[in-house]
């Protein structure tokens, strides 16, 4: 064999090996579901969003509280969770006082601890599929700020939005952009010991959620699995697919079909899905219907029964 031919064959072989290794590597990067041991374990929490109409502030803007029940603030919400036997409170960021200080968060942390109520997490509204540029940079900056706030508050989990199905469908490059933004935020959250739970919000499909979960490599990222957010012909199948990646579960009392028709959520079926998956962690009631002061205690009792707690 001539020297030139030998070199060409050797280079070709090396390239083939490299491509094969690259292919194997790409096939193995998908992140596995959360590994848990022991039986399923549930702690029942209540989301402050359930009383969204009764707070004096909504996303830093004043609002007039509804008059069919008492007005409430975040300290009063912790009192409510205490009185109604919830294990934990999810303190949605929308309803904090505008421009909250570190002392404000520390006072809520102290109050919750003294009353034996865990802070299951907080929740922010963000969008990482707005496209590269100043808007996305601002979204990341705001998310970083709330990671720092959550660390002061003692919240172990933050509900994140990745973006919307519409934006990803119309511009597929938005998916890797959202994943890169999540990775950037997760690195900071990991340094604070805080989980980022990506919610199936914005009509994201189960497949899109699983793509995010499998491609984000940081172990401090999981799903904030909302039982009422899959708009599909079989949302219970979607929940079953995604629950292995759940680090927080929010339960709504209704489900919605692609045609927009609402139906009552089957809480017993949801409880079985969580048990069969071996989920361990907070199960947060997020009530979005009318008259929460009257309805929440009754729904909470039904959810406890469905979960077996």
C-alpha positions as CSV (number, residue, x, y, z in Angstrom):
1,X,0.0,0.0,0.0
2,X,1.3,3.4,-0.9
3,X,2.2,5.8,1.9
4,X,-0.4,8.4,0.8
5,X,-3.2,5.8,0.6
6,X,-2.2,4.4,4.0
7,X,-2.5,7.8,5.6
8,X,-5.9,8.5,3.9
9,X,-7.2,5.1,5.1
10,X,-6.0,5.7,8.6
11,X,-7.5,9.2,8.7
12,X,-10.8,7.8,7.4
13,X,-10.8,5.1,10.0
14,X,-10.1,7.6,12.8
15,X,-12.9,9.8,11.6
16,X,-15.3,6.9,11.6
17,X,-14.3,6.0,15.2
18,X,-14.7,9.6,16.3
19,X,-18.2,9.9,14.7
20,X,-19.2,6.6,16.3
21,X,-18.1,7.8,19.7
22,X,-19.8,11.1,19.2
23,X,-23.0,9.2,18.3
24,X,-22.8,7.0,21.4
25,X,-22.1,10.1,23.5
26,X,-25.1,11.9,22.0
27,X,-27.3,8.9,22.7
28,X,-26.2,8.7,26.3
29,X,-26.6,12.4,27.3
30,X,-30.4,12.0,28.0
31,X,-30.8,12.5,31.7
32,X,-32.5,9.7,33.6
33,X,-35.5,10.2,35.8
34,X,-35.0,10.9,39.5
35,X,-33.8,7.9,41.5
36,X,-35.8,7.4,44.7
37,X,-35.8,4.7,47.3
38,X,-38.5,3.6,49.6
39,X,-42.3,4.0,49.4
40,X,-44.0,7.1,48.1
41,X,-44.2,10.0,50.6
42,X,-46.5,13.0,50.4
43,X,-46.6,16.3,52.2
44,X,-49.7,18.4,51.5
45,X,-49.1,22.1,50.8
46,X,-51.4,25.0,49.7
47,X,-50.4,27.5,47.0
48,X,-50.9,31.2,47.8
49,X,-52.2,31.5,44.2
50,X,-55.4,29.8,45.5
51,X,-56.3,33.2,47.2
52,X,-55.0,35.4,44.4
53,X,-58.1,37.7,44.4
54,X,-57.7,38.5,48.1
55,X,-54.2,39.9,48.2
56,X,-53.5,43.6,48.0
57,X,-50.7,43.2,45.5
58,X,-50.4,41.2,42.3
59,X,-46.9,41.2,40.6
60,X,-45.9,44.3,42.5
61,X,-49.0,46.2,41.5
62,X,-51.8,47.2,43.9
63,X,-55.1,45.4,43.5
64,X,-58.4,45.7,45.3
65,X,-59.1,42.5,47.2
66,X,-62.3,40.7,46.5
67,X,-65.1,41.5,48.9
68,X,-66.6,38.0,49.3
69,X,-64.0,37.0,51.8
70,X,-61.4,38.5,54.1
71,X,-58.4,40.2,52.5
72,X,-55.1,38.4,53.1
73,X,-51.4,39.0,53.1
74,X,-48.5,36.5,53.0
75,X,-48.3,36.3,56.8
76,X,-52.1,35.7,57.0
77,X,-51.8,33.0,54.3
78,X,-49.3,31.2,56.6
79,X,-51.8,31.5,59.4
80,X,-54.5,30.0,57.1
81,X,-52.2,27.0,56.3
82,X,-51.6,26.5,60.0
83,X,-55.3,26.6,60.9
84,X,-56.3,24.1,58.2
85,X,-53.6,21.6,58.8
86,X,-51.5,21.9,55.7
87,X,-47.9,20.6,56.1
88,X,-46.5,23.4,54.0
89,X,-47.2,26.7,52.2
90,X,-46.2,27.6,48.6
91,X,-45.5,31.4,48.7
92,X,-46.2,32.6,45.2
93,X,-43.9,35.6,44.5
94,X,-46.7,37.5,42.8
95,X,-48.2,38.4,46.2
96,X,-45.2,39.5,48.2
97,X,-45.1,43.2,49.1
98,X,-43.6,45.3,46.3
99,X,-39.9,45.6,46.6
100,X,-39.5,43.1,49.4
101,X,-36.5,43.3,51.6
102,X,-34.4,40.6,53.1
103,X,-35.9,41.3,56.5
104,X,-39.4,40.8,55.0
105,X,-38.4,37.3,53.7
106,X,-36.7,36.5,57.0
107,X,-39.8,37.4,59.0
108,X,-42.0,35.1,56.9
109,X,-39.4,32.3,57.3
110,X,-39.4,32.8,61.1
111,X,-43.2,32.9,61.3
112,X,-43.6,29.7,59.2
113,X,-41.0,27.8,61.3
114,X,-42.6,28.9,64.6
115,X,-45.9,27.6,63.4
116,X,-44.5,24.3,62.1
117,X,-45.4,25.1,58.5
118,X,-42.7,24.2,55.9
119,X,-42.2,26.6,53.0
120,X,-42.5,24.2,50.1
121,X,-41.3,26.7,47.6
122,X,-42.1,29.9,45.8
123,X,-43.2,30.5,42.2
124,X,-42.2,33.0,39.6
125,X,-43.5,33.8,36.1
126,X,-40.8,33.8,33.4
127,X,-40.5,33.1,29.7
128,X,-37.2,31.7,28.3
129,X,-38.6,31.3,24.7
130,X,-38.7,35.1,23.9
131,X,-35.6,34.8,21.7
132,X,-32.0,35.8,22.2
133,X,-31.3,39.4,23.1
134,X,-32.2,41.9,25.7
135,X,-35.6,40.4,26.6
136,X,-34.2,36.9,27.3
137,X,-31.2,38.5,29.2
138,X,-33.7,40.4,31.4
139,X,-35.7,37.2,32.0
140,X,-32.6,35.4,33.2
141,X,-31.6,38.3,35.4
142,X,-35.0,38.5,37.0
143,X,-34.9,34.7,37.6
144,X,-31.5,35.0,39.2
145,X,-32.8,37.6,41.6
146,X,-35.6,35.3,42.7
147,X,-33.2,32.5,43.3
148,X,-31.4,34.8,45.8
149,X,-34.7,35.8,47.3
150,X,-35.7,32.1,47.7
151,X,-32.4,31.4,49.5
152,X,-33.2,34.1,52.1
153,X,-36.8,32.9,52.4
154,X,-35.6,29.3,52.9
155,X,-37.6,28.0,49.9
156,X,-36.1,24.8,48.6
157,X,-37.9,25.0,45.3
158,X,-38.9,27.6,42.7
159,X,-41.5,27.1,40.0
160,X,-40.1,28.1,36.6
161,X,-41.8,28.5,33.3
162,X,-39.6,27.5,30.3
163,X,-41.8,29.2,27.7
164,X,-44.7,28.4,25.4
165,X,-45.6,25.6,23.0
166,X,-46.5,28.2,20.3
167,X,-43.1,29.9,20.4
168,X,-41.3,26.5,20.3
169,X,-43.5,25.2,17.5
170,X,-43.0,28.3,15.4
171,X,-39.3,28.8,16.1
172,X,-37.7,25.4,17.1
173,X,-34.4,27.2,18.0
174,X,-36.2,28.6,21.0
175,X,-36.0,25.2,22.7
176,X,-32.2,25.0,22.9
177,X,-32.2,28.7,23.9
178,X,-34.6,27.9,26.8
179,X,-32.6,24.9,27.8
180,X,-29.4,27.1,27.9
181,X,-31.1,29.7,30.0
182,X,-32.3,27.0,32.4
183,X,-28.8,25.6,32.7
184,X,-27.5,29.1,33.5
185,X,-30.0,29.6,36.2
186,X,-29.6,26.1,37.5
187,X,-25.9,26.6,38.1
188,X,-26.7,29.5,40.4
189,X,-29.6,27.7,42.1
190,X,-27.4,24.7,42.8
191,X,-25.0,26.9,44.6
192,X,-27.9,27.9,46.9
193,X,-29.3,24.4,47.3
194,X,-32.5,25.3,45.5
195,X,-34.4,23.1,42.9
196,X,-35.8,24.6,39.8
197,X,-39.1,23.0,38.8
198,X,-40.0,23.6,35.2
199,X,-43.8,23.7,34.9
200,X,-45.8,22.2,32.1
201,X,-47.1,25.7,31.5
202,X,-47.9,27.6,28.2
203,X,-49.5,24.5,26.7
204,X,-46.2,22.6,26.6
205,X,-46.8,19.0,25.6
206,X,-45.6,16.1,27.5
207,X,-43.0,15.4,24.8
208,X,-41.7,19.0,25.0
209,X,-41.4,18.7,28.8
210,X,-39.6,15.4,28.5
211,X,-37.2,16.9,26.0
212,X,-36.3,19.7,28.4
213,X,-35.9,17.2,31.3
214,X,-33.7,14.9,29.3
215,X,-31.5,17.6,27.9
216,X,-31.0,19.8,30.9
217,X,-28.1,18.1,32.7
218,X,-28.1,19.9,36.0
219,X,-29.5,17.6,38.7
220,X,-31.1,20.6,40.5
221,X,-33.6,20.9,37.7
222,X,-36.8,18.8,37.6
223,X,-40.5,19.2,36.8
224,X,-43.1,21.2,38.6
225,X,-45.8,18.9,37.5
226,X,-49.2,20.7,37.3
227,X,-52.0,18.2,37.0
228,X,-54.3,20.7,35.2
229,X,-52.0,22.0,32.6
230,X,-51.8,19.3,30.0
231,X,-54.3,20.3,27.3
232,X,-54.6,16.9,25.5
233,X,-57.0,14.0,24.9
234,X,-55.4,12.0,27.7
235,X,-53.8,14.3,30.3
236,X,-53.5,11.4,32.8
237,X,-51.2,9.6,30.4
238,X,-49.2,12.8,30.1
239,X,-48.9,13.0,33.9
240,X,-47.8,9.4,34.0
241,X,-45.0,10.0,31.5
242,X,-43.7,13.1,33.3
243,X,-44.0,12.3,37.0
244,X,-40.7,10.4,37.1
245,X,-39.0,13.8,36.7
246,X,-41.2,15.7,39.2
247,X,-39.6,17.6,42.1
248,X,-42.9,19.3,43.0
249,X,-46.5,18.5,42.1
250,X,-49.4,21.0,41.9
251,X,-52.9,19.7,41.9
252,X,-55.8,21.5,40.3
253,X,-59.4,20.5,40.6
254,X,-60.2,20.7,36.9
255,X,-58.8,19.3,33.6
256,X,-59.2,20.9,30.2
257,X,-59.6,19.2,26.8
258,X,-58.2,20.6,23.5
259,X,-61.7,21.9,22.7
260,X,-61.6,23.9,25.9
261,X,-64.1,21.8,27.8
262,X,-63.5,21.6,31.5
263,X,-64.1,18.5,33.6
264,X,-63.5,17.7,37.3
265,X,-60.1,16.3,38.1
266,X,-60.1,12.6,39.2
267,X,-58.2,13.1,42.4
268,X,-58.1,9.4,43.1
269,X,-56.6,8.7,39.8
270,X,-54.0,11.4,40.3
271,X,-53.1,9.9,43.7
272,X,-52.6,6.5,42.1
273,X,-50.4,8.0,39.4
274,X,-48.2,9.5,42.1
275,X,-48.1,6.4,44.3
276,X,-47.3,4.1,41.3
277,X,-44.4,6.4,40.3
278,X,-43.0,6.3,43.9
279,X,-43.2,10.1,44.0
280,X,-41.8,11.6,47.3
281,X,-42.3,15.3,48.1
282,X,-44.7,18.1,48.3
283,X,-48.2,17.9,46.7
284,X,-49.5,21.4,46.4
285,X,-53.2,22.2,46.1
286,X,-53.5,25.1,43.7
287,X,-57.2,26.0,43.7
288,X,-58.3,28.2,40.8
289,X,-62.1,28.1,41.0
290,X,-64.6,30.3,42.9
291,X,-65.0,30.8,46.6
292,X,-61.7,29.4,47.9
293,X,-62.5,30.2,51.5
294,X,-65.4,27.8,51.3
295,X,-64.0,25.2,48.9
296,X,-60.3,24.8,49.8
297,X,-60.9,22.9,53.1
298,X,-63.3,20.5,51.4
299,X,-60.9,19.9,48.5
300,X,-58.0,19.5,50.8
301,X,-59.9,16.7,52.7
302,X,-60.6,15.0,49.3
303,X,-57.0,15.3,48.3
304,X,-55.8,13.8,51.6
305,X,-58.0,10.9,51.0
306,X,-56.9,10.4,47.5
307,X,-53.2,10.5,48.6
308,X,-53.8,8.3,51.6
309,X,-52.5,10.7,54.1
